[in-house]
């Protein structure tokens, strides 16, 4: 799931080296924090949050395979 989020974010931004994903695993929940370069934050969020919502949907669909709940946080 972490690698999937990295690949998705790197394909959207101008500075792929600035993408960092931190995973924190609780009991049945995984919290993924996505950090990108300040200039790329708008590309990851998208208009009215549409891109961010789509990223969360894809990662959550991937988590179902492992029986986990995933929370994707975009932090600056």
SELUMDREN-262666 format. One line per field, with one value per residue: residue number from 1; residue in one letter; x, y, z of N, C-alpha, C, O in turn. Coordinates in Angstrom, 3 decimals, decimal comma, m for minus. Layout:
N
seq <- [NUM; ...]
type <- [A; ...]
nx <- [X; ...]
ny <- [Y; ...]
nz <- [Z; ...]
cax <- [X; ...]
cay <- [Y; ...]
caz <- [Z; ...]
cx <- [X; ...]
cy <- [Y; ...]
cz <- [Z; ...]
ox <- [X; ...]
oy <- [Y; ...]
oz <- [Z; ...]
//
This chain:
76
seq <- [1; 2; 3; 4; 5; 6; 7; 8; 9; 10; 11; 12; 13; 14; 15; 16; 17; 18; 19; 20; 21; 22; 23; 24; 25; 26; 27; 28; 29; 30; 31; 32; 33; 34; 35; 36; 37; 38; 39; 40; 41; 42; 43; 44; 45; 46; 47; 48; 49; 50; 51; 52; 53; 54; 55; 56; 57; 58; 59; 60; 61; 62; 63; 64; 65; 66; 67; 68; 69; 70; 71; 72; 73; 74; 75; 76]
type <- [X; X; X; X; X; X; X; X; X; X; X; X; X; X; X; X; X; X; X; X; X; X; X; X; X; X; X; X; X; X; X; X; X; X; X; X; X; X; X; X; X; X; X; X; X; X; X; X; X; X; X; X; X; X; X; X; X; X; X; X; X; X; X; X; X; X; X; X; X; X; X; X; X; X; X; X]
nx <- [0,826; 1,942; 3,919; 2,320; 0,984; 3,188; 3,987; 1,712; 1,623; 4,127; 3,793; 2,134; 3,317; 5,723; 8,223; 9,397; 11,236; 10,753; 8,681; 7,461; 6,504; 5,125; 4,489; 2,333; 1,459; m1,320; m3,529; m5,587; m5,470; m3,883; m2,001; m1,167; 1,060; 1,418; 3,854; 4,777; 6,634; 6,365; 5,467; 4,079; 1,824; m0,773; m1,208; m1,479; m3,694; m5,722; m8,507; m11,034; m10,427; m10,554; m8,567; m7,165; m9,201; m9,593; m7,109; m7,184; m9,330; m8,323; m6,149; m7,456; m9,012; m7,006; m6,176; m8,155; m7,657; m5,786; m7,180; m7,222; m7,710; m7,277; m5,899; m5,315; m3,315; m2,620; 0,010; 1,712]
ny <- [m1,191; 1,214; 1,542; 1,681; 4,124; 5,842; 5,524; 6,442; 9,143; 10,084; 9,982; 12,096; 14,535; 17,268; 17,062; 14,203; 13,145; 14,458; 13,241; 11,676; 8,984; 7,995; 5,314; 4,293; 1,770; 0,557; m1,497; m2,782; m0,878; 1,232; 4,102; 6,321; 8,806; 11,323; 13,239; 15,954; 18,115; 21,635; 23,086; 21,226; 20,429; 21,218; 19,767; 17,206; 17,345; 18,468; 19,904; 20,959; 18,804; 16,435; 14,754; 13,903; 12,491; 10,438; 9,143; 8,226; 6,431; 4,446; 3,441; 2,526; 0,499; m1,267; m1,995; m3,620; m6,182; m7,047; m7,024; m4,717; m1,396; 1,734; 4,943; 7,837; 10,559; 13,796; 15,756; 18,851]
nz <- [0,000; 0,775; m1,181; m3,450; m3,035; m3,157; m5,849; m7,229; m6,379; m7,256; m9,985; m10,436; m9,704; m10,236; m9,104; m8,444; m6,638; m4,307; m3,022; m0,193; 1,808; 4,800; 6,899; 9,453; 11,543; 13,142; 15,096; 13,241; 11,378; 9,030; 8,821; 6,407; 5,651; 3,382; 1,906; m0,091; m2,334; m1,682; m3,941; m5,367; m4,023; m4,717; m7,041; m6,124; m4,510; m6,133; m8,021; m5,934; m4,325; m5,751; m6,924; m4,648; m3,358; m5,208; m5,084; m2,446; m2,656; m4,398; m2,907; m0,624; m1,756; m2,438; 0,095; 1,055; 0,230; 2,059; 4,373; 5,895; 7,229; 5,762; 6,162; 4,466; 4,689; 3,650; 4,108; 4,776]
cax <- [0,000; 2,847; 4,558; 1,275; 0,793; 4,373; 3,950; 0,632; 2,006; 5,260; 3,327; 1,360; 4,063; 6,870; 9,431; 9,131; 12,147; 10,218; 7,565; 7,807; 5,351; 5,413; 3,422; 2,192; 0,502; m1,987; m4,039; m6,079; m5,492; m2,602; m2,060; m0,130; 1,233; 2,031; 4,489; 5,306; 7,221; 5,318; 4,933; 3,289; 0,695; m2,013; m1,371; m1,889; m5,046; m6,615; m9,630; m12,030; m10,013; m10,924; m7,415; m6,929; m10,266; m9,333; m5,956; m7,665; m10,176; m7,478; m5,365; m8,396; m9,368; m5,853; m6,085; m9,175; m6,999; m5,053; m8,084; m6,833; m8,331; m6,197; m6,176; m4,296; m3,246; m1,708; 0,541; 2,695]
cay <- [0,000; 2,365; 1,668; 2,123; 5,558; 6,521; 5,501; 7,332; 10,530; 10,435; 10,169; 13,330; 15,738; 17,658; 16,664; 12,885; 12,880; 15,121; 12,463; 10,831; 8,343; 7,405; 4,397; 3,974; 0,662; 0,275; m2,874; m3,163; 0,356; 1,761; 5,524; 6,703; 10,252; 11,679; 14,559; 16,323; 19,447; 22,670; 23,496; 20,134; 20,057; 21,416; 18,698; 15,996; 17,563; 18,639; 20,838; 20,550; 17,561; 15,257; 13,859; 13,313; 11,511; 9,294; 8,439; 7,511; 5,324; 3,378; 2,842; 1,770; m0,718; m2,152; m2,453; m4,643; m7,469; m7,417; m6,945; m3,556; m0,103; 2,669; 6,374; 8,581; 11,959; 14,610; 16,769; 19,741]
caz <- [0,000; 0,831; m2,496; m4,372; m2,818; m3,686; m7,317; m7,665; m6,131; m8,112; m11,357; m10,520; m9,345; m11,053; m8,390; m7,867; m5,525; m3,127; m2,472; 0,950; 2,421; 6,099; 7,303; 10,867; 11,595; 14,398; 15,093; 11,909; 10,595; 8,593; 8,515; 5,453; 5,525; 2,102; 1,865; m1,399; m2,373; m1,548; m5,247; m5,937; m3,155; m5,465; m8,024; m5,420; m3,993; m7,278; m7,877; m4,948; m3,685; m6,552; m7,078; m3,324; m3,138; m6,085; m4,517; m1,248; m3,095; m4,950; m1,825; 0,226; m2,490; m2,305; 1,485; 1,295; m0,007; 3,275; 5,506; 6,694; 6,953; 5,461; 6,216; 3,738; 5,076; 2,861; 5,017; 4,149]
cx <- [0,868; 3,470; 3,550; 1,055; 1,969; 4,328; 2,879; 1,049; 3,147; 4,835; 2,571; 2,201; 5,204; 8,184; 9,204; 10,045; 11,661; 9,066; 8,073; 6,521; 5,810; 4,221; 3,483; 1,105; m0,018; m2,550; m4,501; m6,131; m4,067; m2,817; m0,879; m0,100; 2,003; 2,568; 5,049; 5,925; 6,100; 4,690; 3,987; 2,045; m0,651; m2,275; m1,851; m3,320; m6,050; m7,730; m10,682; m11,713; m10,299; m9,779; m7,134; m7,964; m10,036; m8,152; m6,398; m8,504; m9,342; m6,701; m6,268; m8,819; m8,235; m5,767; m7,082; m8,572; m6,305; m5,926; m7,763; m7,679; m7,185; m6,711; m5,009; m4,396; m2,231; m1,257; 1,561; 3,846]
cy <- [1,252; 2,606; 2,153; 3,622; 6,353; 6,624; 6,449; 8,794; 10,957; 10,663; 11,485; 14,599; 16,024; 17,190; 15,309; 12,539; 13,510; 14,380; 11,555; 10,273; 7,673; 6,553; 4,154; 2,918; 0,487; m1,139; m3,321; m1,960; 0,773; 3,229; 5,847; 8,221; 10,531; 13,092; 14,774; 17,709; 20,492; 23,103; 22,457; 19,778; 20,204; 20,331; 17,415; 16,132; 17,700; 19,629; 20,225; 19,182; 16,304; 14,264; 13,152; 12,237; 10,254; 8,471; 7,620; 6,298; 4,155; 2,673; 2,029; 0,470; m1,737; m2,754; m3,554; m6,036; m7,979; m7,359; m5,792; m2,353; 0,888; 4,096; 7,069; 10,043; 12,668; 15,756; 17,629; 20,021]
cz <- [0,000; m0,544; m3,540; m4,257; m3,354; m5,204; m7,846; m7,520; m7,046; m9,552; m11,540; m10,400; m10,307; m10,434; m7,708; m6,690; m4,229; m2,470; m1,364; 1,549; 3,711; 6,514; 8,800; 10,976; 13,015; 14,301; 13,706; 10,977; 10,250; 8,240; 7,610; 5,346; 4,246; 2,185; 0,461; m1,295; m2,308; m2,877; m5,838; m5,137; m3,879; m6,483; m7,376; m4,892; m5,134; m6,999; m6,973; m4,330; m4,473; m6,693; m5,753; m3,024; m3,973; m5,561; m3,311; m1,635; m3,602; m3,840; m0,889; m0,451; m2,413; m0,908; 1,798; 1,137; 1,258; 4,526; 6,442; 6,315; 6,773; 5,554; 5,499; 4,132; 4,208; 3,752; 4,289; 5,062]
ox <- [0,568; 3,536; 3,894; 0,950; 1,783; 4,598; 3,117; 0,851; 3,139; 5,452; 2,386; 1,825; 5,608; 9,154; 8,857; 9,675; 12,120; 8,527; 8,995; 5,561; 6,758; 3,080; 4,542; m0,031; 0,749; m2,073; m3,853; m6,755; m3,161; m3,705; 0,275; m1,099; 3,111; 1,834; 5,705; 5,759; 5,008; 3,509; 3,183; 1,285; m1,560; m3,427; m2,552; m4,064; m7,122; m7,876; m11,161; m12,615; m10,286; m9,995; m6,893; m7,624; m10,258; m8,191; m6,026; m8,397; m9,622; m6,606; m5,874; m8,967; m8,486; m5,334; m6,865; m8,954; m6,242; m5,443; m8,004; m8,278; m6,229; m7,806; m3,853; m5,427; m1,105; m2,053; 2,188; 4,764]
oy <- [2,228; 3,743; 2,948; 4,316; 7,419; 7,681; 7,180; 9,592; 12,076; 11,455; 11,942; 15,637; 15,163; 16,948; 15,264; 11,732; 13,126; 14,843; 10,764; 11,012; 6,888; 7,014; 3,850; 3,137; 0,294; m1,918; m4,157; m2,012; 0,678; 3,561; 5,668; 8,849; 10,029; 14,030; 13,898; 18,397; 20,259; 23,447; 22,775; 18,901; 19,401; 20,003; 16,622; 15,153; 17,097; 20,126; 19,117; 18,484; 15,209; 13,057; 11,945; 11,182; 9,139; 7,241; 6,454; 5,246; 3,002; 1,446; 0,961; m0,554; m2,939; m3,895; m4,340; m6,963; m9,184; m7,623; m5,879; m2,297; 0,880; 4,414; 6,904; 10,685; 12,196; 16,624; 17,199; 20,753]
oz <- [m0,688; m1,010; m4,414; m5,269; m3,941; m5,773; m8,807; m8,437; m7,560; m10,264; m12,668; m10,945; m11,089; m11,151; m6,527; m5,838; m3,152; m1,464; m1,566; 1,770; 3,715; 6,484; 9,350; 10,556; 13,959; 13,476; 13,076; 9,917; 11,079; 7,455; 8,000; 4,997; 4,055; 2,495; m0,102; m0,287; m2,824; m2,922; m6,715; m5,546; m3,670; m6,765; m8,005; m4,836; m5,087; m5,882; m7,214; m3,866; m3,911; m6,591; m5,731; m2,490; m3,501; m5,593; m3,175; m1,004; m3,273; m3,832; m0,420; 0,217; m2,331; m0,747; 2,720; 1,852; 1,500; 5,627; 7,647; 5,241; 7,549; 5,090; 5,886; 3,935; 4,048; 4,108; 3,321; 4,692]
//
